[in-house]
Amino acid sequence: AAIELYAEAFDKAGALDKLEGFASFYGADFYQLPRNTQQITLEKTDWQVPEYYPVTEKEQLTPLKAGEILHWKLQA
Protein backbone atom coordinates (compact mmCIF):
# COMPACT_ATOMS: atom_id res chain seq x y z
CA ALA A 1 0.00 0.00 0.00
CA ALA A 2 3.01 2.32 -0.19
CA ILE A 3 1.96 4.06 -3.40
CA GLU A 4 -1.56 4.52 -2.02
CA LEU A 5 -0.10 6.14 1.10
CA TYR A 6 1.97 8.48 -1.06
CA ALA A 7 -1.17 9.34 -3.05
CA GLU A 8 -3.00 10.11 0.21
CA ALA A 9 -0.20 12.42 1.36
CA PHE A 10 0.18 14.24 -1.96
CA ASP A 11 -3.60 14.61 -2.30
CA LYS A 12 -3.90 15.99 1.24
CA ALA A 13 -1.11 18.49 0.47
CA GLY A 14 -2.84 19.59 -2.73
CA ALA A 15 0.10 18.35 -4.78
CA LEU A 16 -1.31 15.28 -6.50
CA ASP A 17 0.13 16.57 -9.78
CA LYS A 18 3.62 16.07 -8.29
CA LEU A 19 3.13 12.38 -7.39
CA GLU A 20 4.19 10.95 -10.76
CA GLY A 21 7.49 12.80 -10.74
CA PHE A 22 8.20 11.83 -7.14
CA ALA A 23 7.33 8.17 -7.63
CA SER A 24 8.66 7.65 -11.14
CA PHE A 25 11.17 10.21 -12.38
CA TYR A 26 13.20 12.06 -9.76
CA GLY A 27 15.08 9.06 -8.33
CA ALA A 28 15.98 7.64 -11.73
CA ASP A 29 17.04 11.06 -12.98
CA PHE A 30 19.16 11.74 -9.89
CA TYR A 31 20.96 8.41 -10.17
CA GLN A 32 21.17 8.70 -13.96
CA LEU A 33 19.19 5.51 -14.49
CA PRO A 34 16.66 4.90 -17.25
CA ARG A 35 13.11 5.82 -16.36
CA ASN A 36 10.67 2.98 -15.91
CA THR A 37 8.30 2.71 -18.87
CA GLN A 38 5.64 0.65 -17.09
CA GLN A 39 2.51 2.39 -15.84
CA ILE A 40 0.11 1.88 -12.96
CA THR A 41 -3.33 3.28 -12.32
CA LEU A 42 -4.50 4.69 -9.01
CA GLU A 43 -8.24 5.00 -8.46
CA LYS A 44 -9.85 7.34 -5.95
CA THR A 45 -11.96 4.85 -4.04
CA ASP A 46 -12.27 4.03 -0.36
CA TRP A 47 -10.88 0.70 0.86
CA GLN A 48 -9.83 -0.75 4.18
CA VAL A 49 -6.23 -1.81 4.72
CA PRO A 50 -6.19 -5.43 5.93
CA GLU A 51 -5.44 -6.03 9.61
CA TYR A 52 -2.64 -8.38 8.54
CA TYR A 53 -1.20 -10.38 5.66
CA PRO A 54 -0.38 -14.06 6.26
CA VAL A 55 3.30 -14.79 5.68
CA THR A 56 3.52 -18.41 6.79
CA GLU A 57 1.14 -20.71 8.58
CA LYS A 58 2.24 -19.22 11.93
CA GLU A 59 3.40 -15.73 11.00
CA GLN A 60 1.63 -12.63 9.80
CA LEU A 61 2.65 -9.14 8.74
CA THR A 62 0.80 -6.13 10.11
CA PRO A 63 0.80 -3.35 7.50
CA LEU A 64 1.09 0.36 8.16
CA LYS A 65 -2.40 1.82 8.66
CA ALA A 66 -3.85 -1.65 9.39
CA GLY A 67 -7.64 -1.52 9.58
CA GLU A 68 -7.81 2.11 8.43
CA ILE A 69 -9.64 3.48 5.41
CA LEU A 70 -7.54 4.84 2.53
CA HIS A 71 -8.99 6.87 -0.32
CA TRP A 72 -6.62 5.82 -3.12
CA LYS A 73 -6.26 2.26 -4.43
CA LEU A 74 -3.88 0.69 -6.90
CA GLN A 75 -5.88 -0.99 -9.66
CA ALA A 76 -4.99 -4.61 -10.32
N, C-alpha and C positions, 0 to 999 in steps of 0.2 A: 504493500500500500504506500510505498515511499512516494511515487509520482503523484498519487492522489493527495497526500499530505502537502507536497509542494504546491499543487494546484490550489488547495485550501488556503495556504499562506499567501500566495500571490494574489488570489481573488480577494481575500480579506484586505490586502494592502492596496487594492485597486491597480494592480500591476500585472494582470493576467496576460497582457500582451508581451510581457518580458519572460514568461515561463519557457517558451520554446528556446530562446537564446541561452538561458541559464541551463536548461536540461540537455540541450543538444549541441550547441555551438561553442560556447565560451571555453570549456575545458579542452576540447579538441584543438581549437585555435591556439590557445595558450601553449599547449604542449606540441604544437605543430604536427598534429595527427590528422588523418583524413576524417572528415565529418561522416557520421553514420547516415546512410541513405534510407534506412528503414523508417517507417512511420508508425505511430500509435494514435489512437483516438481516445480522448477523454470525454465523458458525457456528464453533464450536470444532472445528477440524479442522486437522491438520498439512498444510502445503504448502511448497514450496520457492520462494523468490523467484527469478525469472529472473536469469541472469548479466547480461543486458542486454536492452534494448528497441530494435529498429531504428527509427531516426528517418528517415533517407533511405537511399539505396542505399549511401552511403559512411560514414554516421554512425550511431552508436549511443549510447544513454543507459544508464549503469550506475546502477541503483537503489540506494538505501540498503539495506543488509543483503543485497546480491546473493549468491545461492547459499546463503543460510542458511534454516533451517527456522523458519517462524512457526506459531503455534498457533491463530490466529484468521484467518478468511477472509471477505471480503465476498461474499455470495451474489449471483450475476448475475440 
